[in-house]
Amino acid sequence: MENRYCVQDAPVGYRYQTIESHGKMLVPKPPFYDIVRKAFEGYANGRFGSQAEVKRFFESFPDFTRKKHGEVKQQRVTDILKQTL
């Protein structure tokens, strides 16, 4: 994992890409990478005071992944913020 190899599904904001002589590695996936990075930074520095504010931040981006009814589930926000990778 330290070398960007992962045995799990790619977290939101990343995707697997085959890199010559390395195999599949995690690489940033625009535009989701920037959105998730800004959410992490905002949550860490207090710009977002709660996970509900992070949820609203994600919902402000029409391209951000959503469920079939067009909403970002709270559990998805919690999973993203608690993802150790």
N, C-alpha and C positions, 0 to 999 in steps of 0.2 A: 504494500500500500504506500510506503514511503516513496517508491519510485513511480507513482501514479498508475500502478496496476491495481485493478479492483476486481473482486470476485462477485460483486453484487450488481444490481441494476444501477445504471448511471443516475446520480442525483440530479434534481432539477437544476438546470443551468450548465450541465455538462453532457457530453456524448462520448461514445467510444469511437475512436478513429484508428485505423490500422496504420502504424508507423513502421517504415522499413527497418528491419533488424531489431525491432522491439515488440512487434505484435500489436494487439489492441491496447490503447492507452486512453485515459480520460483527457479530454480537451474541452475548453470553454465552448459553449453553444450560444452564439448570439441569437436573438437579443436577450434571452432568458438569463444568461450569465450576469449581464450588467444589472438587470432588475433585481436578481437575488442578492448580488453583492451590495447594492444600495440598501436593500432591506436589512441585511446583516449589519452594515455600518450604522444605519439609522437606529436600529434596535440596540446596538452596543453603546452608542454615544448618547442615547436618551431622546433622540428626535422622535422616535415612536415609543410611547409610554406603555403600550400593551400590544399583545399579539393581535388584538382586534384592529388596531391602527395599521399594523403590517398587512393584515388581510385587506383593508380598504386601499392600501398602497398598491397591492398586487392587482386588485380589481380595477384600478385606474388605468391599467394597461390592457387594451383590448386583445393583444396577442398572447397574453399570459394564459397558461393552460388552465382550463376550467372543466367542471363537470357538465353534463348534458343540459342542465337548466341555466347555464351561464354564470354560475357563481363559483367562487373559490371557497372550498370547504375549510372550516377552522382546523380540522385535523391535518389537512395538507400544510397549512401554515406552521402548525406545531411540529410536524415531521421535518419540514425544511429547516426550521430554526434549531432543531435538536440533532440534525444530521451531523455526525462527527467528521465526516469527510469534507 
